[in-house]
Amino acid sequence: MFLVKQLNRQNSPTVLFLTRHLSSAASKLHNRYNFQPPLSLSPSPQNPNEPPTKPHTKKPKPEYKPPSSLDRTGKKPIRCTLPFDLRHSYTESNQAVRPIGLRGPKYSPFGPDRVDRQWTGVCAPAVDPKVKSLDGDEDPKLEEERKKKREHVQGDPLTNAERKAIVLQCERGKTKRQVNMGRDGLTHNMLSEIHNHWKYTEAVRIKCMGVPTVDMKNVCFQLEDKLFGKIIFRHGGTLILYRGRNYNPRKRPVIPIMLWKPHEPVYPRLIKTTIDGLSIEETKAMRKRGLAVPALTKLAKNGYYAHLVTMVRDAFLLSELVRIDCQGLERSDYKKIGCKLRDLVPCILVTFDKEQIVVWRGKDYKQLKDGYFLKDQESFDDDDDGGDLLMDEDKEHNNTSL
């Protein structure tokens, strides 16, 4: 290359001679041996105005995209045979109260075309998959079907010795299999989680905290009703749920998973502008007086509130207004607690201002005689049939007097 540059500077005819000689040599190779030079060696005239051509590069590989759980092309919807309406929460949703609207667009929390049930915005009814109303009515045959399935799965009742052995296996120091129930109560995805534990053990420990513990009767009923299990022990908010003698993990029910939390529907206001039977001035005076009443109790965050209903009923014997201090709790939590007190005590909600729950007993208040008391601890030394977890008020007083 250096020699060609020097020759080019000194004598240009010499360069022309060398190029002609090389071209003639290539022509002789072609004539004698049919030699075809490769494309990379063949001279190609280049335009000085054009940029030089870059070498051939391989195209980059497309980025890996994992299969999406929402891609249902060519797949049939999941057939769910659970004999009840699918809801986000089974303990915190009241079927008797009808919502007045939805906070956002109606979409299925299971994903598009994943379940063979139509999501109404509140639930996925088991009776009519194409229902278009906000809330579906439950078929009375579903309750009978749930009862038959539960009896088949449970089989013969446990003896006291068997129950004691299972409870000892579920102690905190011997197993870590525990399901925590928080402010949303018994959610739909918890059903699948409990069945996953039942695959390896006969019973699972459930820890209940926060809002659902106000009505432990409903929590125990929903666990046994939706999972076809049996509560064999309870101490405060800790439950032990037994799966049953005839439970087969391979034949567990198909439970579709909720991929998103659905929007909470809009319900009627809990506190109205004026309380029924009172004027505006009387309502304002009652709210001001209720905030000045000494607090009955202060609720801890994620605490155990099973005795709250009994405390409010007893307080109404001495005072017509009761205040419960809820500082530190979420606003949605103490609103749910106030709604439960309104239905269980019963009472009239006055205000939620300043993180307080103020309730009024009403003008014609009469203490309920048919109320129930939930025992603080249910031991395994009961009858073979298990008995009821709930005690009537008269039985509770008789037991405490002994």
Steps between C-alpha positions, in 0.01 A plus 500: 500500500788733579662412162183584310476839674862580418453402138186702483689806618801446268358362178137441423558295176673230706186461713285460190736228375475300823121515507478384139738210575292385798176520301655300214616231749151469636365466147747216427383313812144538387576376151713201602342382826157670498599681817228719652628745760282529812278801539708630789812518273332624187559871446187706534502861404397724783361844473711738708187689598337192654598383850700179520292183532501334841571129532200269519375464859257243640156615600451510879288224647153603615464552873356210697140559602365260765152360438238732643240369744242707314568333165202266466521437125381149428425422867159432647382688809559333835192312616443576870260263678505673841139509628502867603543845349863603455580819693815688590420477873249259651501645852504876427237503223136512605265350244200669665632850419472583132758741355384811319784506245860419416809718553659404169440301184367149545775247427555142606771463767575153363610636163319503165339169396661300781191389695166378368315742732398858430639759744225741602726750676432345842509124448500223241168316552496122488142471373479717188839565336349772279331702773527874443388633838736628768412227746372151429253316722630176646322183400370303803631181339857625536482487880385138488779415257762660728361306797521168315856564385608598850345187654671282240841661553482501881394138544485368855563762772834507676544354844646707781834321474525561125401862538758552772776346286417723203489813715839419651646463150377850412675676787713799410826330597431184297378637168519821302192432291284801579261716299452860615159662464516879489266791438347345186389191692465167322597586145451281195871432448528380860288199402771381264771576757331287768453212255872520418578451870250215528697317231778432753325510839162414647439837663616858456529784752315823413582826678217758490583865565329836463152574371372141442547410868205723597270223369688174562176309459488598134870419451458147638185443295653618173815290547298183552245587232740591218780251570289202621733471800450487877634732769633271774665760722483875558683726738418867447572577137701180438305223329595147397309381195485125438464378141298180564553124492399451135689798362693415183755762383480368143126567491516847650255748346612721213546851646584772245743760630411869507776688321384843618303640789165621363373850560291538813140586409330815624263434790252739665648741754536361851441836671226726372472875542238464772429203723153353463261659745726799580530846356817654356575691822447191715723294271783757518469520880508120531814473284675768706396330824603157371856613427526628862388168656784297662628232265376149570818345360787572264538260211851385411601458138445142379368405842239252617156663527269205579390649836412840354131418439453380858675807640276739303185315610603523865593868464154581364352399838663807658538751216313568180817606313815290463830616353773266374847641442642386162812715468760333282250290304420543133181691430358211302567267795307688766220564252466123457511456878223758542289323237541168686404663832189648339382154398615291797428720804275656341554875524492825303820648358551865597841605361846385390671838553846529659565124458222417745196273480200650680183289520161573652271239648182671380189620678333163562800282585442150630779259578495190283429182692563263212854621438795263479837492664798344334720306739853636517646152462363184340692197617512154345351332809145528368248246384574296192255700297702814574208704631424855401765767521238749613331508837174662593503776755326292769749212461793739526369650822442152645855394417653811654299458819634149567 
